[in-house]
Amino acid sequence: MKRSSAPRHLSLLLSAAVLASPLAWADYPEKPITLIVPWAAGGGTDATARIIASSLEEQLGQTINVQNRTGGSGVVGHTAIANAKPDGYTLGLATVEVAMMHWQGLTDLTYQDFTPIAQINFDSASLSVADDSAFKGLEDFVTKVKDNPQGTYTASGTGLGGIWHVALNGFLMDQDIAAGKITWIPSQGSAPAMTELASDSIDLVASSLPEARSMIDAGELHSLGVMTPERLEGFPDIPTFKEQIGSDFTLGAWRGIVGPKGMDEDVVATLEDALKKAYDSDAYQNFMAKQGYGVVWRDADDFAQLMAEDDEKFGKIMGEMGLTN
């Protein structure tokens, strides 16, 4: 008699059902993960990516390969993240430029093209001046900029339309000063701008405090303050804008882990949990403290809200600056 094949067929059907169900994600991750960094190796974003990747490997039990995809002021790398298969095996360390690039017409990508998983860093903007500057404090700075004609003062810290350029003009607008009243001198970053400031070639540098630390410590520069609600733990002697002049304006550069749009919720939950443990690890916290980088945690939902709010904020500021298309 021919043996019935029904049990075997039933087994195959059950196996297929299991594979098609959400339970299939229970074993995630089952292979190495790629973490795309939209900026060059050796920089702050790259360093942050590598330390969080190392800590995350311990939590997930899988290798995480950091891949630098540079070009187009962040467009190339962020595009690679957005275009990846949303299976959880290609992630990225997105930066605040996600809220800026599309306003400048550099790309059609917006925050809505990504799955936010967690924010792990935030560096608030600060303003630095030479130690012998005519600006005696933040209030004096605001008064002098208001009282003098456009172009009297110059500033630098990044390229035209970069994060620190936008931060400075956002603060000017907050103080009822027209965007662009301070002439912006584009630079390749904060380091060359600091050198220009120390030589009295410009009047002001907008940057994060970690970028100004070495020259502040050397006594060549001093900070007018930081755009954050509370003083930073790594810079307890630097006052906030709020405590000096009552300004609630805050702005800075953030970094966070994202994936392509459309990721499975269970995979996102697994990554979010593992990232929180990696973020809390001594390795990550000690590294960030040593570098002077700000540590801020936002889960997937809160990170999504920040991205949406910043998109609107940057659009308004950059529009006033004449930088939007």
Short mmCIF file of the C-alpha atoms (twelve columns), coordinates in Angstrom:
data_MODEL
# 
_entry.id   MODEL 
# 
loop_
_atom_site.group_PDB 
_atom_site.id 
_atom_site.type_symbol 
_atom_site.label_atom_id 
_atom_site.label_alt_id 
_atom_site.label_comp_id 
_atom_site.label_asym_id 
_atom_site.label_seq_id 
_atom_site.Cartn_x 
_atom_site.Cartn_y 
_atom_site.Cartn_z 
_atom_site.pdbx_PDB_model_num 
ATOM 1   C CA . MET A 1   0.000  0.000  0.000  1 
ATOM 2   C CA . LYS A 2   1.261  3.491  -0.886 1 
ATOM 3   C CA . ARG A 3   2.066  5.541  2.224  1 
ATOM 4   C CA . SER A 4   0.116  8.783  2.552  1 
ATOM 5   C CA . SER A 5   2.189  11.953 2.117  1 
ATOM 6   C CA . ALA A 6   -0.302 14.079 4.093  1 
ATOM 7   C CA . PRO A 7   1.787  14.283 7.297  1 
ATOM 8   C CA . ARG A 8   4.808  15.490 5.320  1 
ATOM 9   C CA . HIS A 9   2.703  18.059 3.477  1 
ATOM 10  C CA . LEU A 10  1.216  19.230 6.753  1 
ATOM 11  C CA . SER A 11  4.703  19.604 8.228  1 
ATOM 12  C CA . LEU A 12  5.816  21.709 5.286  1 
ATOM 13  C CA . LEU A 13  2.745  23.913 5.543  1 
ATOM 14  C CA . LEU A 14  3.324  24.462 9.258  1 
ATOM 15  C CA . SER A 15  6.972  25.324 8.655  1 
ATOM 16  C CA . ALA A 16  5.992  27.848 6.004  1 
ATOM 17  C CA . ALA A 17  3.444  29.393 8.346  1 
ATOM 18  C CA . VAL A 18  6.032  29.799 11.080 1 
ATOM 19  C CA . LEU A 19  8.496  31.416 8.695  1 
ATOM 20  C CA . ALA A 20  5.850  33.851 7.507  1 
ATOM 21  C CA . SER A 21  4.792  34.830 11.018 1 
ATOM 22  C CA . PRO A 22  6.242  37.553 13.275 1 
ATOM 23  C CA . LEU A 23  7.833  34.770 15.333 1 
ATOM 24  C CA . ALA A 24  10.421 34.467 12.584 1 
ATOM 25  C CA . TRP A 25  11.994 37.649 13.979 1 
ATOM 26  C CA . ALA A 26  12.573 36.003 17.368 1 
ATOM 27  C CA . ASP A 27  16.066 34.914 16.316 1 
ATOM 28  C CA . TYR A 28  17.082 38.323 14.948 1 
ATOM 29  C CA . PRO A 29  19.903 38.993 14.308 1 
ATOM 30  C CA . GLU A 30  21.149 35.833 12.636 1 
ATOM 31  C CA . LYS A 31  24.011 37.377 10.674 1 
ATOM 32  C CA . PRO A 32  26.360 40.418 10.772 1 
ATOM 33  C CA . ILE A 33  24.890 43.916 10.584 1 
ATOM 34  C CA . THR A 34  26.209 46.828 8.512  1 
ATOM 35  C CA . LEU A 35  26.228 50.274 10.104 1 
ATOM 36  C CA . ILE A 36  26.583 53.021 7.499  1 
ATOM 37  C CA . VAL A 37  28.266 56.280 8.542  1 
ATOM 38  C CA . PRO A 38  27.622 59.199 6.147  1 
ATOM 39  C CA . TRP A 39  30.856 60.933 7.152  1 
ATOM 40  C CA . ALA A 40  34.578 60.217 6.828  1 
ATOM 41  C CA . ALA A 41  36.619 57.911 9.026  1 
ATOM 42  C CA . GLY A 42  38.431 59.624 11.873 1 
ATOM 43  C CA . GLY A 43  35.826 62.271 12.630 1 
ATOM 44  C CA . GLY A 44  33.496 62.614 15.583 1 
ATOM 45  C CA . THR A 45  30.576 60.876 13.900 1 
ATOM 46  C CA . ASP A 46  32.783 57.971 12.842 1 
ATOM 47  C CA . ALA A 47  34.222 57.638 16.358 1 
ATOM 48  C CA . THR A 48  30.751 57.685 17.889 1 
ATOM 49  C CA . ALA A 49  29.572 55.039 15.413 1 
ATOM 50  C CA . ARG A 50  32.471 52.723 16.181 1 
ATOM 51  C CA . ILE A 51  32.140 52.876 19.962 1 
ATOM 52  C CA . ILE A 52  28.361 52.309 19.894 1 
ATOM 53  C CA . ALA A 53  28.840 49.494 17.354 1 
ATOM 54  C CA . SER A 54  31.375 47.806 19.631 1 
ATOM 55  C CA . SER A 55  29.013 48.004 22.610 1 
ATOM 56  C CA . LEU A 56  26.043 46.914 20.503 1 
ATOM 57  C CA . GLU A 57  27.902 43.825 19.292 1 
ATOM 58  C CA . GLU A 58  28.069 42.588 22.870 1 
ATOM 59  C CA . GLN A 59  24.335 42.989 23.277 1 
ATOM 60  C CA . LEU A 60  23.295 41.384 19.979 1 
ATOM 61  C CA . GLY A 61  25.976 38.720 19.715 1 
ATOM 62  C CA . GLN A 62  26.690 39.588 16.095 1 
ATOM 63  C CA . THR A 63  29.435 41.463 14.279 1 
ATOM 64  C CA . ILE A 64  28.609 45.026 13.274 1 
ATOM 65  C CA . ASN A 65  30.603 46.281 10.311 1 
ATOM 66  C CA . VAL A 66  30.999 50.055 10.185 1 
ATOM 67  C CA . GLN A 67  30.995 51.342 6.602  1 
ATOM 68  C CA . ASN A 68  31.840 54.946 5.738  1 
ATOM 69  C CA . ARG A 69  29.850 56.256 2.761  1 
ATOM 70  C CA . THR A 70  30.907 59.854 2.224  1 
ATOM 71  C CA . GLY A 71  30.064 62.586 -0.251 1 
ATOM 72  C CA . GLY A 72  27.512 65.235 -1.045 1 
ATOM 73  C CA . SER A 73  27.544 66.807 2.415  1 
ATOM 74  C CA . GLY A 74  26.046 63.651 3.878  1 
ATOM 75  C CA . VAL A 75  23.689 62.909 0.989  1 
ATOM 76  C CA . VAL A 76  25.519 59.794 -0.258 1 
ATOM 77  C CA . GLY A 77  25.562 57.964 3.065  1 
ATOM 78  C CA . HIS A 78  22.046 58.901 4.116  1 
ATOM 79  C CA . THR A 79  20.742 57.825 0.717  1 
ATOM 80  C CA . ALA A 80  22.471 54.453 1.089  1 
ATOM 81  C CA . ILE A 81  20.734 53.957 4.444  1 
ATOM 82  C CA . ALA A 82  17.314 54.923 3.085  1 
ATOM 83  C CA . ASN A 83  17.671 52.681 0.024  1 
ATOM 84  C CA . ALA A 84  18.760 49.565 1.940  1 
ATOM 85  C CA . LYS A 85  16.508 46.552 2.449  1 
ATOM 86  C CA . PRO A 86  14.463 47.180 5.631  1 
ATOM 87  C CA . ASP A 87  15.340 43.826 7.213  1 
ATOM 88  C CA . GLY A 88  17.399 45.163 10.117 1 
ATOM 89  C CA . TYR A 89  20.753 44.139 8.655  1 
ATOM 90  C CA . THR A 90  21.618 47.583 7.285  1 
ATOM 91  C CA . LEU A 91  21.422 50.452 9.740  1 
ATOM 92  C CA . GLY A 92  22.945 53.904 9.823  1 
ATOM 93  C CA . LEU A 93  24.194 56.585 12.157 1 
ATOM 94  C CA . ALA A 94  22.055 59.458 10.924 1 
ATOM 95  C CA . THR A 95  23.023 63.031 11.733 1 
ATOM 96  C CA . VAL A 96  21.170 66.321 12.037 1 
ATOM 97  C CA . GLU A 97  21.787 66.991 8.340  1 
ATOM 98  C CA . VAL A 98  18.694 64.844 7.688  1 
ATOM 99  C CA . ALA A 99  16.709 67.912 8.784  1 
ATOM 100 C CA . MET A 100 18.752 70.248 6.588  1 
ATOM 101 C CA . MET A 101 19.775 68.692 3.266  1 
ATOM 102 C CA . HIS A 102 16.396 68.667 1.561  1 
ATOM 103 C CA . TRP A 103 15.697 72.305 2.438  1 
ATOM 104 C CA . GLN A 104 18.840 73.231 0.496  1 
ATOM 105 C CA . GLY A 105 17.761 71.172 -2.497 1 
ATOM 106 C CA . LEU A 106 20.612 68.691 -2.081 1 
ATOM 107 C CA . THR A 107 18.264 65.683 -1.920 1 
ATOM 108 C CA . ASP A 108 14.607 64.715 -1.701 1 
ATOM 109 C CA . LEU A 109 15.297 62.653 1.432  1 
ATOM 110 C CA . THR A 110 13.570 63.701 4.653  1 
ATOM 111 C CA . TYR A 111 13.246 62.176 8.105  1 
ATOM 112 C CA . GLN A 112 10.180 60.315 6.813  1 
ATOM 113 C CA . ASP A 113 12.431 58.100 4.668  1 
ATOM 114 C CA . PHE A 114 13.942 56.464 7.762  1 
ATOM 115 C CA . THR A 115 12.897 54.268 10.659 1 
ATOM 116 C CA . PRO A 116 14.123 55.986 13.829 1 
ATOM 117 C CA . ILE A 117 15.484 53.568 16.441 1 
ATOM 118 C CA . ALA A 118 17.236 55.717 19.053 1 
ATOM 119 C CA . GLN A 119 19.082 58.998 19.527 1 
ATOM 120 C CA . ILE A 120 22.423 58.535 21.297 1 
ATOM 121 C CA . ASN A 121 24.127 61.931 21.156 1 
ATOM 122 C CA . PHE A 122 23.459 65.663 21.139 1 
ATOM 123 C CA . ASP A 123 26.042 68.452 21.028 1 
ATOM 124 C CA . SER A 124 24.569 71.880 21.668 1 
ATOM 125 C CA . ALA A 125 25.767 74.917 19.751 1 
ATOM 126 C CA . SER A 126 27.991 77.429 21.511 1 
ATOM 127 C CA . LEU A 127 29.603 80.742 20.598 1 
ATOM 128 C CA . SER A 128 33.312 81.355 21.163 1 
ATOM 129 C CA . VAL A 129 35.311 84.577 20.934 1 
ATOM 130 C CA . ALA A 130 38.985 85.469 21.270 1 
ATOM 131 C CA . ASP A 131 40.168 86.012 24.814 1 
ATOM 132 C CA . ASP A 132 40.695 89.726 24.123 1 
ATOM 133 C CA . SER A 133 37.365 90.114 22.279 1 
ATOM 134 C CA . ALA A 134 35.352 93.313 22.476 1 
ATOM 135 C CA . PHE A 135 32.367 91.141 23.450 1 
ATOM 136 C CA . LYS A 136 32.336 91.056 27.249 1 
ATOM 137 C CA . GLY A 137 29.486 88.595 27.515 1 
ATOM 138 C CA . LEU A 138 26.434 87.285 25.709 1 
ATOM 139 C CA . GLU A 139 24.251 90.290 26.523 1 
ATOM 140 C CA . ASP A 140 26.977 92.644 25.316 1 
ATOM 141 C CA . PHE A 141 27.315 90.584 22.144 1 
ATOM 142 C CA . VAL A 142 23.590 90.856 21.384 1 
ATOM 143 C CA . THR A 143 23.610 94.602 22.045 1 
ATOM 144 C CA . LYS A 144 26.610 95.269 19.809 1 
ATOM 145 C CA . VAL A 145 25.206 93.195 16.935 1 
ATOM 146 C CA . LYS A 146 21.889 95.062 17.165 1 
ATOM 147 C CA . ASP A 147 23.533 98.496 17.322 1 
ATOM 148 C CA . ASN A 148 25.976 98.047 14.445 1 
ATOM 149 C CA . PRO A 149 25.349 97.788 10.686 1 
ATOM 150 C CA . GLN A 150 25.122 94.499 8.835  1 
ATOM 151 C CA . GLY A 151 28.548 93.089 8.048  1 
ATOM 152 C CA . THR A 152 30.279 94.742 10.996 1 
ATOM 153 C CA . TYR A 153 31.080 91.344 12.490 1 
ATOM 154 C CA . THR A 154 32.199 88.061 10.940 1 
ATOM 155 C CA . ALA A 155 31.797 84.473 12.088 1 
ATOM 156 C CA . SER A 156 32.718 80.964 10.973 1 
ATOM 157 C CA . GLY A 157 32.676 77.342 12.104 1 
ATOM 158 C CA . THR A 158 31.483 75.276 9.142  1 
ATOM 159 C CA . GLY A 159 30.450 75.587 5.528  1 
ATOM 160 C CA . LEU A 160 27.660 77.804 4.252  1 
ATOM 161 C CA . GLY A 161 24.356 76.380 5.487  1 
ATOM 162 C CA . GLY A 162 26.060 73.982 7.920  1 
ATOM 163 C CA . ILE A 163 24.700 73.215 11.361 1 
ATOM 164 C CA . TRP A 164 26.642 75.932 13.222 1 
ATOM 165 C CA . HIS A 165 25.860 78.562 10.588 1 
ATOM 166 C CA . VAL A 166 22.160 77.798 11.052 1 
ATOM 167 C CA . ALA A 167 22.500 77.748 14.853 1 
ATOM 168 C CA . LEU A 168 24.012 81.242 14.941 1 
ATOM 169 C CA . ASN A 169 21.319 82.705 12.705 1 
ATOM 170 C CA . GLY A 170 18.566 80.927 14.571 1 
ATOM 171 C CA . PHE A 171 19.767 82.597 17.751 1 
ATOM 172 C CA . LEU A 172 19.946 85.997 16.035 1 
ATOM 173 C CA . MET A 173 16.348 85.566 14.908 1 
ATOM 174 C CA . ASP A 174 15.395 84.604 18.451 1 
ATOM 175 C CA . GLN A 175 16.793 87.972 19.542 1 
ATOM 176 C CA . ASP A 176 14.891 89.881 16.835 1 
ATOM 177 C CA . ILE A 177 18.041 90.350 14.781 1 
ATOM 178 C CA . ALA A 178 17.834 89.695 11.035 1 
ATOM 179 C CA . ALA A 179 19.404 86.478 9.810  1 
ATOM 180 C CA . GLY A 180 22.630 87.263 7.997  1 
ATOM 181 C CA . LYS A 181 23.486 90.389 9.949  1 
ATOM 182 C CA . ILE A 182 26.769 88.714 10.895 1 
ATOM 183 C CA . THR A 183 28.784 87.864 7.782  1 
ATOM 184 C CA . TRP A 184 29.475 84.128 7.604  1 
ATOM 185 C CA . ILE A 185 32.932 83.053 6.394  1 
ATOM 186 C CA . PRO A 186 32.679 79.421 5.195  1 
ATOM 187 C CA . SER A 187 35.319 77.009 6.502  1 
ATOM 188 C CA . GLN A 188 36.112 73.310 6.320  1 
ATOM 189 C CA . GLY A 189 35.147 72.924 9.962  1 
ATOM 190 C CA . SER A 190 35.601 74.336 13.419 1 
ATOM 191 C CA . ALA A 191 39.362 73.684 13.691 1 
ATOM 192 C CA . PRO A 192 40.433 76.112 10.922 1 
ATOM 193 C CA . ALA A 193 37.792 78.582 12.118 1 
ATOM 194 C CA . MET A 194 39.265 78.506 15.633 1 
ATOM 195 C CA . THR A 195 42.685 79.292 14.198 1 
ATOM 196 C CA . GLU A 196 41.243 82.270 12.319 1 
ATOM 197 C CA . LEU A 197 39.539 83.451 15.497 1 
ATOM 198 C CA . ALA A 198 42.716 83.230 17.549 1 
ATOM 199 C CA . SER A 199 44.529 85.331 14.934 1 
ATOM 200 C CA . ASP A 200 41.762 87.989 15.031 1 
ATOM 201 C CA . SER A 201 40.775 87.326 11.413 1 
ATOM 202 C CA . ILE A 202 37.146 86.809 12.431 1 
ATOM 203 C CA . ASP A 203 35.072 87.871 15.431 1 
ATOM 204 C CA . LEU A 204 33.196 84.738 16.401 1 
ATOM 205 C CA . VAL A 205 33.054 80.965 15.999 1 
ATOM 206 C CA . ALA A 206 29.883 78.902 16.305 1 
ATOM 207 C CA . SER A 207 30.576 75.258 17.139 1 
ATOM 208 C CA . SER A 208 30.017 72.588 19.733 1 
ATOM 209 C CA . LEU A 209 31.912 73.037 22.990 1 
ATOM 210 C CA . PRO A 210 34.012 69.864 22.497 1 
ATOM 211 C CA . GLU A 211 35.345 71.408 19.286 1 
ATOM 212 C CA . ALA A 212 36.411 74.529 21.201 1 
ATOM 213 C CA . ARG A 213 37.717 72.783 24.318 1 
ATOM 214 C CA . SER A 214 41.440 72.714 23.547 1 
ATOM 215 C CA . MET A 215 41.688 76.419 22.725 1 
ATOM 216 C CA . ILE A 216 39.463 77.405 25.642 1 
ATOM 217 C CA . ASP A 217 41.669 75.362 27.971 1 
ATOM 218 C CA . ALA A 218 44.743 77.037 26.460 1 
ATOM 219 C CA . GLY A 219 43.310 80.453 27.286 1 
ATOM 220 C CA . GLU A 220 43.168 81.578 23.650 1 
ATOM 221 C CA . LEU A 221 39.376 81.685 23.496 1 
ATOM 222 C CA . HIS A 222 36.437 81.934 25.829 1 
ATOM 223 C CA . SER A 223 32.831 80.881 25.397 1 
ATOM 224 C CA . LEU A 224 29.920 83.298 25.456 1 
ATOM 225 C CA . GLY A 225 27.655 80.402 26.418 1 
ATOM 226 C CA . VAL A 226 25.891 77.286 25.211 1 
ATOM 227 C CA . MET A 227 22.440 76.870 23.626 1 
ATOM 228 C CA . THR A 228 21.044 74.317 26.063 1 
ATOM 229 C CA . PRO A 229 18.519 74.440 28.923 1 
ATOM 230 C CA . GLU A 230 21.087 73.366 31.534 1 
ATOM 231 C CA . ARG A 231 24.864 73.547 31.828 1 
ATOM 232 C CA . LEU A 232 26.699 70.631 30.281 1 
ATOM 233 C CA . GLU A 233 28.246 68.129 32.656 1 
ATOM 234 C CA . GLY A 234 31.566 68.233 30.808 1 
ATOM 235 C CA . PHE A 235 31.630 72.050 30.833 1 
ATOM 236 C CA . PRO A 236 30.225 73.112 34.225 1 
ATOM 237 C CA . ASP A 237 31.787 76.599 34.047 1 
ATOM 238 C CA . ILE A 238 30.146 77.549 30.737 1 
ATOM 239 C CA . PRO A 239 26.804 79.335 31.334 1 
ATOM 240 C CA . THR A 240 23.710 78.711 29.234 1 
ATOM 241 C CA . PHE A 241 22.051 81.356 27.098 1 
ATOM 242 C CA . LYS A 242 18.928 80.977 29.211 1 
ATOM 243 C CA . GLU A 243 20.604 81.819 32.510 1 
ATOM 244 C CA . GLN A 244 22.344 84.842 30.984 1 
ATOM 245 C CA . ILE A 245 19.588 86.498 28.939 1 
ATOM 246 C CA . GLY A 246 16.545 84.276 29.415 1 
ATOM 247 C CA . SER A 247 16.625 82.852 25.883 1 
ATOM 248 C CA . ASP A 248 14.899 79.484 25.442 1 
ATOM 249 C CA . PHE A 249 16.416 78.995 21.988 1 
ATOM 250 C CA . THR A 250 18.220 75.668 21.727 1 
ATOM 251 C CA . LEU A 251 19.826 74.030 18.740 1 
ATOM 252 C CA . GLY A 252 22.611 71.573 18.116 1 
ATOM 253 C CA . ALA A 253 23.879 68.547 16.266 1 
ATOM 254 C CA . TRP A 254 22.386 65.152 17.004 1 
ATOM 255 C CA . ARG A 255 23.320 61.618 16.045 1 
ATOM 256 C CA . GLY A 256 21.070 58.577 16.166 1 
ATOM 257 C CA . ILE A 257 20.650 55.061 14.879 1 
ATOM 258 C CA . VAL A 258 18.115 54.622 12.084 1 
ATOM 259 C CA . GLY A 259 17.159 52.114 9.458  1 
ATOM 260 C CA . PRO A 260 15.341 52.300 6.134  1 
ATOM 261 C CA . LYS A 261 11.641 53.106 6.161  1 
ATOM 262 C CA . GLY A 262 9.356  50.107 6.724  1 
ATOM 263 C CA . MET A 263 11.293 48.060 9.275  1 
ATOM 264 C CA . ASP A 264 9.451  45.392 11.265 1 
ATOM 265 C CA . GLU A 265 8.318  46.640 14.680 1 
ATOM 266 C CA . ASP A 266 9.731  43.592 16.478 1 
ATOM 267 C CA . VAL A 267 13.159 44.158 14.950 1 
ATOM 268 C CA . VAL A 268 13.031 47.830 15.930 1 
ATOM 269 C CA . ALA A 269 12.091 46.847 19.495 1 
ATOM 270 C CA . THR A 270 14.987 44.390 19.673 1 
ATOM 271 C CA . LEU A 271 17.433 47.012 18.422 1 
ATOM 272 C CA . GLU A 272 16.043 49.726 20.682 1 
ATOM 273 C CA . ASP A 273 16.464 47.525 23.761 1 
ATOM 274 C CA . ALA A 274 19.991 46.493 22.790 1 
ATOM 275 C CA . LEU A 275 20.949 50.089 21.994 1 
ATOM 276 C CA . LYS A 276 19.765 51.305 25.396 1 
ATOM 277 C CA . LYS A 277 22.042 48.769 27.071 1 
ATOM 278 C CA . ALA A 278 24.929 49.731 24.778 1 
ATOM 279 C CA . TYR A 279 24.267 53.422 25.474 1 
ATOM 280 C CA . ASP A 280 24.320 52.770 29.250 1 
ATOM 281 C CA . SER A 281 27.529 50.735 29.065 1 
ATOM 282 C CA . ASP A 282 30.676 52.026 30.754 1 
ATOM 283 C CA . ALA A 283 32.538 51.743 27.446 1 
ATOM 284 C CA . TYR A 284 30.193 54.135 25.650 1 
ATOM 285 C CA . GLN A 285 29.645 56.560 28.499 1 
ATOM 286 C CA . ASN A 286 33.344 56.799 29.364 1 
ATOM 287 C CA . PHE A 287 34.369 57.297 25.746 1 
ATOM 288 C CA . MET A 288 31.835 60.064 25.179 1 
ATOM 289 C CA . ALA A 289 32.790 61.779 28.448 1 
ATOM 290 C CA . LYS A 290 36.481 61.664 27.539 1 
ATOM 291 C CA . GLN A 291 35.757 63.231 24.147 1 
ATOM 292 C CA . GLY A 292 33.409 65.797 25.676 1 
ATOM 293 C CA . TYR A 293 30.512 64.659 23.474 1 
ATOM 294 C CA . GLY A 294 26.990 65.075 24.809 1 
ATOM 295 C CA . VAL A 295 25.057 61.923 25.678 1 
ATOM 296 C CA . VAL A 296 21.295 62.126 25.223 1 
ATOM 297 C CA . TRP A 297 18.957 59.142 24.943 1 
ATOM 298 C CA . ARG A 298 15.676 59.203 23.075 1 
ATOM 299 C CA . ASP A 299 13.799 56.021 22.249 1 
ATOM 300 C CA . ALA A 300 12.284 55.386 18.829 1 
ATOM 301 C CA . ASP A 301 9.113  57.394 19.441 1 
ATOM 302 C CA . ASP A 302 10.837 60.377 21.054 1 
ATOM 303 C CA . PHE A 303 13.549 60.367 18.392 1 
ATOM 304 C CA . ALA A 304 10.885 60.435 15.678 1 
ATOM 305 C CA . GLN A 305 9.322  63.463 17.356 1 
ATOM 306 C CA . LEU A 306 12.682 65.276 17.555 1 
ATOM 307 C CA . MET A 307 13.342 64.636 13.867 1 
ATOM 308 C CA . ALA A 308 9.948  66.060 12.910 1 
ATOM 309 C CA . GLU A 309 10.347 69.127 15.145 1 
ATOM 310 C CA . ASP A 310 13.857 69.857 13.893 1 
ATOM 311 C CA . ASP A 311 12.742 69.520 10.290 1 
ATOM 312 C CA . GLU A 312 10.223 72.284 10.817 1 
ATOM 313 C CA . LYS A 313 12.639 74.430 12.845 1 
ATOM 314 C CA . PHE A 314 15.454 74.191 10.311 1 
ATOM 315 C CA . GLY A 315 13.116 74.914 7.440  1 
ATOM 316 C CA . LYS A 316 12.018 78.168 9.059  1 
ATOM 317 C CA . ILE A 317 15.527 79.343 9.949  1 
ATOM 318 C CA . MET A 318 17.076 78.388 6.628  1 
ATOM 319 C CA . GLY A 319 14.215 80.069 4.805  1 
ATOM 320 C CA . GLU A 320 14.971 83.337 6.590  1 
ATOM 321 C CA . MET A 321 18.634 82.865 5.710  1 
ATOM 322 C CA . GLY A 322 17.766 82.526 2.027  1 
ATOM 323 C CA . LEU A 323 19.179 78.986 1.870  1 
ATOM 324 C CA . THR A 324 16.064 77.064 0.859  1 
ATOM 325 C CA . ASN A 325 15.097 76.120 -2.680 1 
# 
